Amino acid sequence: MAYVVAALFFLRFWQQTRDRLFLIFALAFFVLGVQRLGLGLSVLPVEARTDLYLVRLFAFLMILLAIVDKNRTSSSKG
């Protein structure tokens, strides 16, 4: 639930600023929320949950790429 709240938080900032960083953060936190929901509702054994953790890895890569993109674009402006 906290991941979805964080996603809504970043989505609100994206609506105010139209900064791509906030949009990607919102999407990543929404993906993390969906991953946690899937993990909680899963009846699979621990060994079979690898796909759910790959989704989590994808979300963290989205956050990392958003930060790199923000630093790249802000350094080229200044």
PDB file of N, CA, C and O in Angstrom:
ATOM      1  N   MET A   1       0.820  -1.184   0.000  1.00  0.00           N
ATOM      2  CA  MET A   1       0.000   0.000   0.000  1.00  0.00           C
ATOM      3  C   MET A   1       0.871   1.257   0.000  1.00  0.00           C
ATOM      4  O   MET A   1       0.537   2.249  -0.649  1.00  0.00           O
ATOM      5  N   ALA A   2       1.969   1.213   0.718  1.00  0.00           N
ATOM      6  CA  ALA A   2       2.851   2.380   0.794  1.00  0.00           C
ATOM      7  C   ALA A   2       3.469   2.684  -0.568  1.00  0.00           C
ATOM      8  O   ALA A   2       3.695   3.849  -0.895  1.00  0.00           O
ATOM      9  N   TYR A   3       3.745   1.656  -1.362  1.00  0.00           N
ATOM     10  CA  TYR A   3       4.291   1.894  -2.702  1.00  0.00           C
ATOM     11  C   TYR A   3       3.291   2.654  -3.567  1.00  0.00           C
ATOM     12  O   TYR A   3       3.686   3.535  -4.332  1.00  0.00           O
ATOM     13  N   VAL A   4       2.022   2.334  -3.461  1.00  0.00           N
ATOM     14  CA  VAL A   4       0.998   3.024  -4.248  1.00  0.00           C
ATOM     15  C   VAL A   4       0.851   4.465  -3.768  1.00  0.00           C
ATOM     16  O   VAL A   4       0.664   5.368  -4.583  1.00  0.00           O
ATOM     17  N   VAL A   5       0.931   4.691  -2.465  1.00  0.00           N
ATOM     18  CA  VAL A   5       0.883   6.056  -1.932  1.00  0.00           C
ATOM     19  C   VAL A   5       2.074   6.861  -2.447  1.00  0.00           C
ATOM     20  O   VAL A   5       1.919   8.022  -2.826  1.00  0.00           O
ATOM     21  N   ALA A   6       3.252   6.259  -2.463  1.00  0.00           N
ATOM     22  CA  ALA A   6       4.436   6.941  -2.998  1.00  0.00           C
ATOM     23  C   ALA A   6       4.263   7.233  -4.485  1.00  0.00           C
ATOM     24  O   ALA A   6       4.672   8.292  -4.962  1.00  0.00           O
ATOM     25  N   ALA A   7       3.663   6.304  -5.213  1.00  0.00           N
ATOM     26  CA  ALA A   7       3.415   6.523  -6.640  1.00  0.00           C
ATOM     27  C   ALA A   7       2.486   7.708  -6.842  1.00  0.00           C
ATOM     28  O   ALA A   7       2.724   8.538  -7.720  1.00  0.00           O
ATOM     29  N   LEU A   8       1.435   7.797  -6.045  1.00  0.00           N
ATOM     30  CA  LEU A   8       0.522   8.939  -6.147  1.00  0.00           C
ATOM     31  C   LEU A   8       1.195  10.242  -5.763  1.00  0.00           C
ATOM     32  O   LEU A   8       0.911  11.286  -6.350  1.00  0.00           O
ATOM     33  N   PHE A   9       2.072  10.192  -4.795  1.00  0.00           N
ATOM     34  CA  PHE A   9       2.851  11.354  -4.383  1.00  0.00           C
ATOM     35  C   PHE A   9       3.704  11.877  -5.545  1.00  0.00           C
ATOM     36  O   PHE A   9       3.697  13.073  -5.836  1.00  0.00           O
ATOM     37  N   PHE A  10       4.434  10.980  -6.199  1.00  0.00           N
ATOM     38  CA  PHE A  10       5.274  11.392  -7.321  1.00  0.00           C
ATOM     39  C   PHE A  10       4.443  11.798  -8.532  1.00  0.00           C
ATOM     40  O   PHE A  10       4.852  12.666  -9.304  1.00  0.00           O
ATOM     41  N   LEU A  11       3.291  11.182  -8.702  1.00  0.00           N
ATOM     42  CA  LEU A  11       2.411  11.550  -9.803  1.00  0.00           C
ATOM     43  C   LEU A  11       1.887  12.974  -9.619  1.00  0.00           C
ATOM     44  O   LEU A  11       1.753  13.716 -10.593  1.00  0.00           O
ATOM     45  N   ARG A  12       1.596  13.352  -8.402  1.00  0.00           N
ATOM     46  CA  ARG A  12       1.156  14.721  -8.132  1.00  0.00           C
ATOM     47  C   ARG A  12       2.254  15.728  -8.474  1.00  0.00           C
ATOM     48  O   ARG A  12       1.975  16.774  -9.060  1.00  0.00           O
ATOM     49  N   PHE A  13       3.496  15.419  -8.113  1.00  0.00           N
ATOM     50  CA  PHE A  13       4.595  16.314  -8.451  1.00  0.00           C
ATOM     51  C   PHE A  13       4.836  16.365  -9.960  1.00  0.00           C
ATOM     52  O   PHE A  13       5.208  17.408 -10.498  1.00  0.00           O
ATOM     53  N   TRP A  14       4.626  15.243 -10.634  1.00  0.00           N
ATOM     54  CA  TRP A  14       4.769  15.249 -12.093  1.00  0.00           C
ATOM     55  C   TRP A  14       3.709  16.145 -12.728  1.00  0.00           C
ATOM     56  O   TRP A  14       4.004  16.867 -13.680  1.00  0.00           O
ATOM     57  N   GLN A  15       2.489  16.109 -12.220  1.00  0.00           N
ATOM     58  CA  GLN A  15       1.436  16.956 -12.760  1.00  0.00           C
ATOM     59  C   GLN A  15       1.751  18.431 -12.563  1.00  0.00           C
ATOM     60  O   GLN A  15       1.376  19.249 -13.403  1.00  0.00           O
ATOM     61  N   GLN A  16       2.422  18.792 -11.489  1.00  0.00           N
ATOM     62  CA  GLN A  16       2.763  20.176 -11.220  1.00  0.00           C
ATOM     63  C   GLN A  16       3.954  20.648 -12.046  1.00  0.00           C
ATOM     64  O   GLN A  16       3.977  21.790 -12.506  1.00  0.00           O
ATOM     65  N   THR A  17       4.943  19.775 -12.236  1.00  0.00           N
ATOM     66  CA  THR A  17       6.188  20.205 -12.870  1.00  0.00           C
ATOM     67  C   THR A  17       6.396  19.672 -14.277  1.00  0.00           C
ATOM     68  O   THR A  17       7.174  20.238 -15.045  1.00  0.00           O
ATOM     69  N   ARG A  18       5.708  18.585 -14.626  1.00  0.00           N
ATOM     70  CA  ARG A  18       5.909  17.881 -15.903  1.00  0.00           C
ATOM     71  C   ARG A  18       7.356  17.409 -16.069  1.00  0.00           C
ATOM     72  O   ARG A  18       7.856  17.289 -17.188  1.00  0.00           O
ATOM     73  N   ASP A  19       8.016  17.144 -14.948  1.00  0.00           N
ATOM     74  CA  ASP A  19       9.384  16.618 -14.968  1.00  0.00           C
ATOM     75  C   ASP A  19       9.320  15.105 -15.135  1.00  0.00           C
ATOM     76  O   ASP A  19       8.631  14.417 -14.381  1.00  0.00           O
ATOM     77  N   ARG A  20      10.033  14.600 -16.115  1.00  0.00           N
ATOM     78  CA  ARG A  20      10.027  13.173 -16.446  1.00  0.00           C
ATOM     79  C   ARG A  20      10.491  12.311 -15.272  1.00  0.00           C
ATOM     80  O   ARG A  20      10.056  11.166 -15.149  1.00  0.00           O
ATOM     81  N   LEU A  21      11.356  12.830 -14.415  1.00  0.00           N
ATOM     82  CA  LEU A  21      11.853  12.084 -13.258  1.00  0.00           C
ATOM     83  C   LEU A  21      10.697  11.642 -12.363  1.00  0.00           C
ATOM     84  O   LEU A  21      10.650  10.492 -11.929  1.00  0.00           O
ATOM     85  N   PHE A  22       9.775  12.550 -12.091  1.00  0.00           N
ATOM     86  CA  PHE A  22       8.656  12.220 -11.219  1.00  0.00           C
ATOM     87  C   PHE A  22       7.718  11.205 -11.862  1.00  0.00           C
ATOM     88  O   PHE A  22       7.164  10.352 -11.168  1.00  0.00           O
ATOM     89  N   LEU A  23       7.535  11.285 -13.156  1.00  0.00           N
ATOM     90  CA  LEU A  23       6.676  10.323 -13.844  1.00  0.00           C
ATOM     91  C   LEU A  23       7.269   8.917 -13.786  1.00  0.00           C
ATOM     92  O   LEU A  23       6.557   7.949 -13.519  1.00  0.00           O
ATOM     93  N   ILE A  24       8.558   8.809 -14.034  1.00  0.00           N
ATOM     94  CA  ILE A  24       9.205   7.497 -13.994  1.00  0.00           C
ATOM     95  C   ILE A  24       9.220   6.947 -12.568  1.00  0.00           C
ATOM     96  O   ILE A  24       9.037   5.746 -12.367  1.00  0.00           O
ATOM     97  N   PHE A  25       9.438   7.819 -11.574  1.00  0.00           N
ATOM     98  CA  PHE A  25       9.377   7.374 -10.187  1.00  0.00           C
ATOM     99  C   PHE A  25       7.981   6.858  -9.860  1.00  0.00           C
ATOM    100  O   PHE A  25       7.841   5.818  -9.217  1.00  0.00           O
ATOM    101  N   ALA A  26       6.947   7.575 -10.296  1.00  0.00           N
ATOM    102  CA  ALA A  26       5.573   7.141 -10.037  1.00  0.00           C
ATOM    103  C   ALA A  26       5.311   5.775 -10.656  1.00  0.00           C
ATOM    104  O   ALA A  26       4.719   4.904 -10.019  1.00  0.00           O
ATOM    105  N   LEU A  27       5.746   5.587 -11.889  1.00  0.00           N
ATOM    106  CA  LEU A  27       5.550   4.298 -12.551  1.00  0.00           C
ATOM    107  C   LEU A  27       6.316   3.189 -11.846  1.00  0.00           C
ATOM    108  O   LEU A  27       5.803   2.082 -11.685  1.00  0.00           O
ATOM    109  N   ALA A  28       7.536   3.480 -11.428  1.00  0.00           N
ATOM    110  CA  ALA A  28       8.348   2.464 -10.750  1.00  0.00           C
ATOM    111  C   ALA A  28       7.725   2.060  -9.418  1.00  0.00           C
ATOM    112  O   ALA A  28       7.696   0.875  -9.088  1.00  0.00           O
ATOM    113  N   PHE A  29       7.231   3.018  -8.657  1.00  0.00           N
ATOM    114  CA  PHE A  29       6.614   2.684  -7.381  1.00  0.00           C
ATOM    115  C   PHE A  29       5.288   1.954  -7.568  1.00  0.00           C
ATOM    116  O   PHE A  29       4.926   1.107  -6.751  1.00  0.00           O
ATOM    117  N   PHE A  30       4.564   2.273  -8.634  1.00  0.00           N
ATOM    118  CA  PHE A  30       3.354   1.523  -8.927  1.00  0.00           C
ATOM    119  C   PHE A  30       3.699   0.069  -9.272  1.00  0.00           C
ATOM    120  O   PHE A  30       3.015  -0.855  -8.831  1.00  0.00           O
ATOM    121  N   VAL A  31       4.757  -0.129 -10.058  1.00  0.00           N
ATOM    122  CA  VAL A  31       5.205  -1.486 -10.391  1.00  0.00           C
ATOM    123  C   VAL A  31       5.623  -2.229  -9.121  1.00  0.00           C
ATOM    124  O   VAL A  31       5.322  -3.413  -8.969  1.00  0.00           O
ATOM    125  N   LEU A  32       6.314  -1.542  -8.210  1.00  0.00           N
ATOM    126  CA  LEU A  32       6.703  -2.180  -6.955  1.00  0.00           C
ATOM    127  C   LEU A  32       5.477  -2.565  -6.125  1.00  0.00           C
ATOM    128  O   LEU A  32       5.466  -3.611  -5.477  1.00  0.00           O
ATOM    129  N   GLY A  33       4.455  -1.725  -6.144  1.00  0.00           N
ATOM    130  CA  GLY A  33       3.227  -2.053  -5.428  1.00  0.00           C
ATOM    131  C   GLY A  33       2.528  -3.266  -6.001  1.00  0.00           C
ATOM    132  O   GLY A  33       2.041  -4.122  -5.262  1.00  0.00           O
ATOM    133  N   VAL A  34       2.481  -3.335  -7.326  1.00  0.00           N
ATOM    134  CA  VAL A  34       1.873  -4.496  -7.982  1.00  0.00           C
ATOM    135  C   VAL A  34       2.689  -5.759  -7.692  1.00  0.00           C
ATOM    136  O   VAL A  34       2.123  -6.832  -7.486  1.00  0.00           O
ATOM    137  N   GLN A  35       4.001  -5.629  -7.677  1.00  0.00           N
ATOM    138  CA  GLN A  35       4.862  -6.774  -7.381  1.00  0.00           C
ATOM    139  C   GLN A  35       4.618  -7.291  -5.971  1.00  0.00           C
ATOM    140  O   GLN A  35       4.542  -8.500  -5.753  1.00  0.00           O
ATOM    141  N   ARG A  36       4.496  -6.378  -5.016  1.00  0.00           N
ATOM    142  CA  ARG A  36       4.242  -6.791  -3.634  1.00  0.00           C
ATOM    143  C   ARG A  36       2.865  -7.443  -3.491  1.00  0.00           C
ATOM    144  O   ARG A  36       2.697  -8.404  -2.740  1.00  0.00           O
ATOM    145  N   LEU A  37       1.892  -6.913  -4.214  1.00  0.00           N
ATOM    146  CA  LEU A  37       0.561  -7.517  -4.190  1.00  0.00           C
ATOM    147  C   LEU A  37       0.617  -8.933  -4.758  1.00  0.00           C
ATOM    148  O   LEU A  37       0.023  -9.856  -4.199  1.00  0.00           O
ATOM    149  N   GLY A  38       1.327  -9.097  -5.862  1.00  0.00           N
ATOM    150  CA  GLY A  38       1.484 -10.429  -6.447  1.00  0.00           C
ATOM    151  C   GLY A  38       2.219 -11.379  -5.524  1.00  0.00           C
ATOM    152  O   GLY A  38       1.887 -12.561  -5.434  1.00  0.00           O
ATOM    153  N   LEU A  39       3.218 -10.850  -4.840  1.00  0.00           N
ATOM    154  CA  LEU A  39       3.975 -11.678  -3.904  1.00  0.00           C
ATOM    155  C   LEU A  39       3.104 -12.102  -2.723  1.00  0.00           C
ATOM    156  O   LEU A  39       3.193 -13.236  -2.252  1.00  0.00           O
ATOM    157  N   GLY A  40       2.268 -11.188  -2.254  1.00  0.00           N
ATOM    158  CA  GLY A  40       1.410 -11.513  -1.123  1.00  0.00           C
ATOM    159  C   GLY A  40       0.299 -12.489  -1.481  1.00  0.00           C
ATOM    160  O   GLY A  40      -0.108 -13.299  -0.648  1.00  0.00           O
ATOM    161  N   LEU A  41      -0.193 -12.419  -2.709  1.00  0.00           N
ATOM    162  CA  LEU A  41      -1.276 -13.290  -3.127  1.00  0.00           C
ATOM    163  C   LEU A  41      -0.794 -14.600  -3.741  1.00  0.00           C
ATOM    164  O   LEU A  41      -1.596 -15.485  -4.039  1.00  0.00           O
ATOM    165  N   SER A  42       0.497 -14.718  -3.927  1.00  0.00           N
ATOM    166  CA  SER A  42       1.066 -15.899  -4.564  1.00  0.00           C
ATOM    167  C   SER A  42       1.012 -17.110  -3.640  1.00  0.00           C
ATOM    168  O   SER A  42       1.283 -17.021  -2.442  1.00  0.00           O
ATOM    169  N   VAL A  43       0.658 -18.228  -4.227  1.00  0.00           N
ATOM    170  CA  VAL A  43       0.672 -19.485  -3.474  1.00  0.00           C
ATOM    171  C   VAL A  43       1.817 -20.376  -3.951  1.00  0.00           C
ATOM    172  O   VAL A  43       1.907 -21.549  -3.585  1.00  0.00           O
ATOM    173  N   LEU A  44       2.682 -19.799  -4.768  1.00  0.00           N
ATOM    174  CA  LEU A  44       3.821 -20.554  -5.286  1.00  0.00           C
ATOM    175  C   LEU A  44       4.869 -20.746  -4.201  1.00  0.00           C
ATOM    176  O   LEU A  44       4.975 -19.923  -3.291  1.00  0.00           O
ATOM    177  N   PRO A  45       5.639 -21.816  -4.284  1.00  0.00           N
ATOM    178  CA  PRO A  45       6.752 -21.966  -3.347  1.00  0.00           C
ATOM    179  C   PRO A  45       7.803 -20.882  -3.600  1.00  0.00           C
ATOM    180  O   PRO A  45       7.844 -20.269  -4.666  1.00  0.00           O
ATOM    181  N   VAL A  46       8.630 -20.670  -2.616  1.00  0.00           N
ATOM    182  CA  VAL A  46       9.626 -19.599  -2.674  1.00  0.00           C
ATOM    183  C   VAL A  46      10.502 -19.713  -3.922  1.00  0.00           C
ATOM    184  O   VAL A  46      10.846 -18.695  -4.521  1.00  0.00           O
ATOM    185  N   GLU A  47      10.862 -20.909  -4.317  1.00  0.00           N
ATOM    186  CA  GLU A  47      11.755 -21.097  -5.457  1.00  0.00           C
ATOM    187  C   GLU A  47      11.109 -20.678  -6.779  1.00  0.00           C
ATOM    188  O   GLU A  47      11.819 -20.360  -7.733  1.00  0.00           O
ATOM    189  N   ALA A  48       9.795 -20.672  -6.849  1.00  0.00           N
ATOM    190  CA  ALA A  48       9.094 -20.362  -8.105  1.00  0.00           C
ATOM    191  C   ALA A  48       8.712 -18.897  -8.224  1.00  0.00           C
ATOM    192  O   ALA A  48       8.029 -18.520  -9.177  1.00  0.00           O
ATOM    193  N   ARG A  49       9.126 -18.071  -7.297  1.00  0.00           N
ATOM    194  CA  ARG A  49       8.760 -16.655  -7.311  1.00  0.00           C
ATOM    195  C   ARG A  49       9.797 -15.772  -7.998  1.00  0.00           C
ATOM    196  O   ARG A  49       9.769 -14.554  -7.822  1.00  0.00           O
ATOM    197  N   THR A  50      10.683 -16.334  -8.751  1.00  0.00           N
ATOM    198  CA  THR A  50      11.753 -15.586  -9.398  1.00  0.00           C
ATOM    199  C   THR A  50      11.215 -14.500 -10.323  1.00  0.00           C
ATOM    200  O   THR A  50      11.772 -13.404 -10.378  1.00  0.00           O
ATOM    201  N   ASP A  51      10.146 -14.790 -11.042  1.00  0.00           N
ATOM    202  CA  ASP A  51       9.583 -13.806 -11.960  1.00  0.00           C
ATOM    203  C   ASP A  51       9.135 -12.549 -11.230  1.00  0.00           C
ATOM    204  O   ASP A  51       9.290 -11.440 -11.743  1.00  0.00           O
ATOM    205  N   LEU A  52       8.580 -12.718 -10.035  1.00  0.00           N
ATOM    206  CA  LEU A  52       8.147 -11.559  -9.270  1.00  0.00           C
ATOM    207  C   LEU A  52       9.326 -10.696  -8.845  1.00  0.00           C
ATOM    208  O   LEU A  52       9.213  -9.472  -8.786  1.00  0.00           O
ATOM    209  N   TYR A  53      10.434 -11.317  -8.555  1.00  0.00           N
ATOM    210  CA  TYR A  53      11.611 -10.535  -8.178  1.00  0.00           C
ATOM    211  C   TYR A  53      12.275  -9.889  -9.395  1.00  0.00           C
ATOM    212  O   TYR A  53      12.956  -8.874  -9.250  1.00  0.00           O
ATOM    213  N   LEU A  54      12.095 -10.447 -10.572  1.00  0.00           N
ATOM    214  CA  LEU A  54      12.578  -9.787 -11.787  1.00  0.00           C
ATOM    215  C   LEU A  54      11.774  -8.523 -12.062  1.00  0.00           C
ATOM    216  O   LEU A  54      12.315  -7.545 -12.578  1.00  0.00           O
ATOM    217  N   VAL A  55      10.497  -8.534 -11.727  1.00  0.00           N
ATOM    218  CA  VAL A  55       9.676  -7.328 -11.847  1.00  0.00           C
ATOM    219  C   VAL A  55      10.212  -6.255 -10.904  1.00  0.00           C
ATOM    220  O   VAL A  55      10.279  -5.080 -11.265  1.00  0.00           O
ATOM    221  N   ARG A  56      10.585  -6.658  -9.721  1.00  0.00           N
ATOM    222  CA  ARG A  56      11.161  -5.715  -8.746  1.00  0.00           C
ATOM    223  C   ARG A  56      12.481  -5.143  -9.266  1.00  0.00           C
ATOM    224  O   ARG A  56      12.736  -3.946  -9.129  1.00  0.00           O
ATOM    225  N   LEU A  57      13.305  -5.980  -9.852  1.00  0.00           N
ATOM    226  CA  LEU A  57      14.555  -5.518 -10.451  1.00  0.00           C
ATOM    227  C   LEU A  57      14.280  -4.501 -11.549  1.00  0.00           C
ATOM    228  O   LEU A  57      14.974  -3.489 -11.645  1.00  0.00           O
ATOM    229  N   PHE A  58      13.275  -4.760 -12.375  1.00  0.00           N
ATOM    230  CA  PHE A  58      12.894  -3.827 -13.433  1.00  0.00           C
ATOM    231  C   PHE A  58      12.507  -2.466 -12.851  1.00  0.00           C
ATOM    232  O   PHE A  58      12.887  -1.433 -13.402  1.00  0.00           O
ATOM    233  N   ALA A  59      11.768  -2.451 -11.760  1.00  0.00           N
ATOM    234  CA  ALA A  59      11.356  -1.195 -11.136  1.00  0.00           C
ATOM    235  C   ALA A  59      12.570  -0.421 -10.606  1.00  0.00           C
ATOM    236  O   ALA A  59      12.648   0.797 -10.766  1.00  0.00           O
ATOM    237  N   PHE A  60      13.505  -1.123  -9.982  1.00  0.00           N
ATOM    238  CA  PHE A  60      14.694  -0.449  -9.479  1.00  0.00           C
ATOM    239  C   PHE A  60      15.570   0.066 -10.625  1.00  0.00           C
ATOM    240  O   PHE A  60      16.203   1.114 -10.495  1.00  0.00           O
ATOM    241  N   LEU A  61      15.609  -0.651 -11.727  1.00  0.00           N
ATOM    242  CA  LEU A  61      16.341  -0.152 -12.893  1.00  0.00           C
ATOM    243  C   LEU A  61      15.683   1.082 -13.473  1.00  0.00           C
ATOM    244  O   LEU A  61      16.365   1.981 -13.965  1.00  0.00           O
ATOM    245  N   MET A  62      14.350   1.133 -13.418  1.00  0.00           N
ATOM    246  CA  MET A  62      13.640   2.341 -13.867  1.00  0.00           C
ATOM    247  C   MET A  62      14.044   3.543 -13.021  1.00  0.00           C
ATOM    248  O   MET A  62      14.278   4.626 -13.557  1.00  0.00           O
ATOM    249  N   ILE A  63      14.126   3.364 -11.714  1.00  0.00           N
ATOM    250  CA  ILE A  63      14.521   4.449 -10.818  1.00  0.00           C
ATOM    251  C   ILE A  63      15.952   4.882 -11.110  1.00  0.00           C
ATOM    252  O   ILE A  63      16.244   6.076 -11.175  1.00  0.00           O
ATOM    253  N   LEU A  64      16.826   3.931 -11.282  1.00  0.00           N
ATOM    254  CA  LEU A  64      18.223   4.241 -11.580  1.00  0.00           C
ATOM    255  C   LEU A  64      18.360   5.002 -12.894  1.00  0.00           C
ATOM    256  O   LEU A  64      19.083   5.996 -12.962  1.00  0.00           O
ATOM    257  N   LEU A  65      17.677   4.547 -13.928  1.00  0.00           N
ATOM    258  CA  LEU A  65      17.749   5.226 -15.216  1.00  0.00           C
ATOM    259  C   LEU A  65      17.123   6.614 -15.160  1.00  0.00           C
ATOM    260  O   LEU A  65      17.584   7.523 -15.851  1.00  0.00           O
ATOM    261  N   ALA A  66      16.089   6.795 -14.357  1.00  0.00           N
ATOM    262  CA  ALA A  66      15.490   8.126 -14.203  1.00  0.00           C
ATOM    263  C   ALA A  66      16.472   9.093 -13.563  1.00  0.00           C
ATOM    264  O   ALA A  66      16.554  10.253 -13.967  1.00  0.00           O
ATOM    265  N   ILE A  67      17.216   8.628 -12.571  1.00  0.00           N
ATOM    266  CA  ILE A  67      18.204   9.481 -11.913  1.00  0.00           C
ATOM    267  C   ILE A  67      19.328   9.823 -12.879  1.00  0.00           C
ATOM    268  O   ILE A  67      19.756  10.975 -12.948  1.00  0.00           O
ATOM    269  N   VAL A  68      19.807   8.840 -13.621  1.00  0.00           N
ATOM    270  CA  VAL A  68      20.870   9.094 -14.600  1.00  0.00           C
ATOM    271  C   VAL A  68      20.385  10.070 -15.673  1.00  0.00           C
ATOM    272  O   VAL A  68      21.113  10.983 -16.062  1.00  0.00           O
ATOM    273  N   ASP A  69      19.159   9.876 -16.145  1.00  0.00           N
ATOM    274  CA  ASP A  69      18.592  10.766 -17.151  1.00  0.00           C
ATOM    275  C   ASP A  69      18.474  12.192 -16.618  1.00  0.00           C
ATOM    276  O   ASP A  69      18.797  13.146 -17.327  1.00  0.00           O
ATOM    277  N   LYS A  70      18.020  12.342 -15.392  1.00  0.00           N
ATOM    278  CA  LYS A  70      17.873  13.678 -14.791  1.00  0.00           C
ATOM    279  C   LYS A  70      19.222  14.356 -14.654  1.00  0.00           C
ATOM    280  O   LYS A  70      19.341  15.546 -14.947  1.00  0.00           O
ATOM    281  N   ASN A  71      20.237  13.635 -14.219  1.00  0.00           N
ATOM    282  CA  ASN A  71      21.566  14.220 -14.063  1.00  0.00           C
ATOM    283  C   ASN A  71      22.180  14.555 -15.417  1.00  0.00           C
ATOM    284  O   ASN A  71      22.885  15.556 -15.549  1.00  0.00           O
ATOM    285  N   ARG A  72      21.923  13.739 -16.405  1.00  0.00           N
ATOM    286  CA  ARG A  72      22.458  14.004 -17.741  1.00  0.00           C
ATOM    287  C   ARG A  72      21.816  15.254 -18.344  1.00  0.00           C
ATOM    288  O   ARG A  72      22.518  16.102 -18.896  1.00  0.00           O
ATOM    289  N   THR A  73      20.504  15.374 -18.246  1.00  0.00           N
ATOM    290  CA  THR A  73      19.818  16.519 -18.844  1.00  0.00           C
ATOM    291  C   THR A  73      20.071  17.805 -18.067  1.00  0.00           C
ATOM    292  O   THR A  73      20.146  18.878 -18.667  1.00  0.00           O
ATOM    293  N   SER A  74      20.205  17.721 -16.741  1.00  0.00           N
ATOM    294  CA  SER A  74      20.460  18.945 -15.977  1.00  0.00           C
ATOM    295  C   SER A  74      21.895  19.429 -16.173  1.00  0.00           C
ATOM    296  O   SER A  74      22.140  20.635 -16.144  1.00  0.00           O
ATOM    297  N   SER A  75      22.847  18.517 -16.371  1.00  0.00           N
ATOM    298  CA  SER A  75      24.225  18.941 -16.594  1.00  0.00           C
ATOM    299  C   SER A  75      24.421  19.524 -17.988  1.00  0.00           C
ATOM    300  O   SER A  75      25.305  20.358 -18.185  1.00  0.00           O
ATOM    301  N   SER A  76      23.625  19.106 -18.947  1.00  0.00           N
ATOM    302  CA  SER A  76      23.757  19.654 -20.303  1.00  0.00           C
ATOM    303  C   SER A  76      23.123  21.044 -20.408  1.00  0.00           C
ATOM    304  O   SER A  76      23.466  21.808 -21.311  1.00  0.00           O
ATOM    305  N   LYS A  77      22.191  21.385 -19.486  1.00  0.00           N
ATOM    306  CA  LYS A  77      21.569  22.703 -19.499  1.00  0.00           C
ATOM    307  C   LYS A  77      22.472  23.741 -18.844  1.00  0.00           C
ATOM    308  O   LYS A  77      22.468  24.909 -19.231  1.00  0.00           O
ATOM    309  N   GLY A  78      23.242  23.312 -17.854  1.00  0.00           N
ATOM    310  CA  GLY A  78      24.013  24.275 -17.074  1.00  0.00           C
ATOM    311  C   GLY A  78      25.393  24.274 -17.465  1.00  0.00           C
ATOM    312  O   GLY A  78      26.193  25.027 -16.910  1.00  0.00           O
TER     313      GLY A  78
END
